[in-house]
C-alpha cells in the first residue's frame, strides 16, 4: 500500500458517509492504473442512489458483482 493510498483509506474511515472522499479515491485509482477498482467504487456509490429493480440498478449491480 502506498502512502497516498493509506491517506485515502484514513480519510474515508474518518468520514465514511462522505462520497466525495470515495470519488476522489476512485479518480486517483484511475490515474494510477486501477480503472476496474475505480469503476467498482463509483458503481457502489451509484447503487445507493438508484431505485432497486430499475434497469440501471440491475446493470450496475451486475457490473459490481462481475468485478468482485
Secondary structure, DSSP 8 states (H G I E B T S, - for coil): --HHHHHHHHHHHHTTT-HHHHHHHHHHHHHTT-HHHHHHHHHHHHHHHS-TTSHHHHHHHHHHHHH-
